[in-house]
Amino acid sequence: MRIWILICLACWLMPTVAAATVVDSAHAEQLYKSGDYEEAREAFLDLLDEFSAVSKDSTDYRAYRELAYIYDRLSDCCFTQRDWPMLKLYMDGMLEVTYAEQNLVENQLSGAIASGVARATASYLYDRVDESVRITSIVPLKRSLALLLLDSDGEGNVGDGAIHQYQRLAAAMVNVLEVDSGFYELNVPRLEQKIEEFTNIHAEIEKLGDLEELWLKYPPPTRVEGAPAGPNDSE
């Protein structure tokens, strides 16, 4: 399995025209929402291959959100099929993409401030950074559950607890990470309404195992601190 990450350059210009999505996920999303997870998984795998082959605007945060969405849907499909190794692998991809997006928007904001751009542009970029930081605070919760499921093979008290918390987290994320536009958009007001729920889920996950040890045992993809992720492939 190859994890494809966009090449991104530090760029402070605010997009002036809404870009189209890189791939059309409408059919795959319909399969997912219908509960046909086996077919949905195949459809999203096709989208992942298509996404990697298409030229993308690597300075547009929406491309990163689109790829994160594809990885997340693949993760959920693997969860329903109890395919723990692939669940972990797709969560690795989602984690790497969300950090790459955060790097991108933080660099864009820094460049904008240094160049003295208009207040509206700076405000737009502040919002992008705020959303990105919030998203990157949620994704590690889901990856921790993937590690617990992989390590326990989904069995015993740890496996049962991780399955329950994964379902609980998925329910909490409904209408928080929205996908109506073909890429993840964070609904900040709804997230803030559910902060206590996410906090409680985090507390329950920590009871299931030594998360720090698991993250050392199954390290996330390597990325360069302070720089956008490159186009390296991870097997």
N, C-alpha and C positions, 0 to 999 in steps of 0.2 A: 504494500500500500504506500503510495507516494503522497506526502503532504506538500501541497503547492501553496506557496506564499508569494504575494505580489512584491515586486521591487518598488520601493517608495522613496521619494526624494523630499527633502525638507522644502516645503512650499507654503507661503503664507497667504496666497490669493484665495479669497472666498469664492466658491463656485457660484456663478451667476445664473446658470441655467440648470434645471434639474436633469440629471443624466438618466438615460434609460438603464435598466438593469443589464448585467452582462449576459445572463441567461434567463430564459422564461421558465419559471418554476411553478406555473399555475397548475399544470397537470399533476406534477409530483405532490404538490400541496393538497390537491383534491383527494388523491389517494391516501395521503397521510390522515387527513381529517375524517375520511370514511372508515378508518381503522384497518385498511388493507396495508399493513406495515411491510409485508414481504415485497409487494409490488412497489410500494413507496420507496423502500430501500434501494431497489434496482433503479428506480427513476432518479433518485437523488444521486446515486453513484454515476449515472450517465451525465447528470448536470455537473458533477464535480470534474469529470473528464472534460466536458465541454468548457467549463469555466477556465480550466488550466490552459486550454488551447487558444482561447480568444484574447485578443489584444485588449488591455484594460487601462483606464486612467488611474495610475498608481498614486496620484495625489488627491484622489477623491475618497473620503472616508467611507462612502456608501458601498464601494467595492469590497472593502474589508467586512462591512456589516453583512453583505450578501453572502460572502464565503463563510462567515461565522454561522449564519443561518443554515446553510447547507450542511455544515459539519454537525450542528446541533440536531437537525432532523435525522441525520444518519445515526447519531448517538441514541436518540430515542427509539428508532427502529431496532437497533441492536439490543437495546434494553428489553423490548417486548419479546425478542427472540432469545434472550438470555445468552447473547454472544458477548461475553465480558471482555475478551481480548480486543475485539474490534470497537467495543464501546469505549475502552480506554484510549485506543488509537485515535478515534475521532474527537474525543475530548482533548487529546494532545493538540490536534489541529485547531480546534476552536480556541484553546488557550493561547496558542502561538499567534493566531490571527488577531485576537482581541488586544494582545500586548503590542502587536505591530501597529494596529490602528491607534492605540494610545500614544505610541512613539510619534506617529505621523502628526496627529493633531496637536500634540505638545510642541513639536518643532514648528508647525505652522503658526501657532500662537506666539512662540518666542520670536520668530521672524517678523511677525506682524507688529509686535510691540516695539521691537528694535527699529523698525522702519517708520513708525509713527503713522500707522494707517488710521482710517476713519473709525469713529467710535462704533458705528454699526457693524463694521467688519470685525473689530475686536470682540464685540459682544457675541457675535455669531460664533467665533472661534472659542470663546470662553464656554459657551454652551456645549460645543462639541467635546471639549476636554472634560467638562463636568459629566456628560453622559458616558464618555469612554471610561472614566475612572469608576463610575458606578457599575458599569457592565463588568469591568475586570475585578470587581469585588464579589460578583455573583458566580462567575464561571469557575473559580477555584473550588467553590462548594460542590459543584456538580462533578468536577474532576476528582475530588476527594472520595465521593461516593463511587465513582468508577473504579478507583483504586481499591476500595474496600470490597467491592464485588469481585474484582479480578483476584484479589489475594485470598478471599474466602471461597471463591468459586460460587458465590451466591448462596452458600449453605450455612447452616447453623444459626446461632443468635446474631452473629455479625452480618451474615448474608441477609437474613430476614429483616433485620433492622435497616440495612442499607437499601433494600428494595422498598421498604415503607417510606424512608426519608426521600428517596429518589422520586417516588410518586407524589409525595407531599411538596417537594421542591418544584416539580413540573406543574402542579396545580397552582402554586404561588406565582409562577412565572406567566401564567395565562393573563393576557391583557397588560402585562408589564413590558415584555418584549414582543412588540406587534410586527406583523409581517405583511400587512396589506399592500405595501408598495413594492414587495418583492425582495426586501432586505429588512433586517432588524431595525426597528425604531423604538427607542426607549420612551415609555410613558412615565415621566418623572412623578407626576402627582399620584398615579396608582402605585408606583414603587414606594413612595413615602408612606402611603396608607398601609403597606404591607411590611414595613421595616421590622416590626415586632415579630412577624411570622418568620422572616428570613433569619432574624437573630435566634429565635427558638430552634429553627432547623439546624443552624450552625452548632448550637449547644448540644443537640441530640447527636449530630454527626460526630462530634468530638468524643462522645461517650462510647462510640463503637470501636475505636482503636487509636493507636498512636499515629496521628496524621503526619507529623513531622517525619517519623520513621518511614512511613509509606511513601512520602514524596522523595525521600532519599533512595529508597529501594527502587522506585519507578520514577526516575527523574523526568521532568518535562523536557520538551525540545530545547536545545541550546539556542540562545539568542544573544546578540551583542547588546550590552547595556548602553543606552543613550543613542543608539543608531537604529534606523529602520531595518526590519528583517529583510534578508536577501532571498533569492530564488532557489535556495538549497532544497534538495529533496530529501525527505526522511523516509526510510523504509519501514 
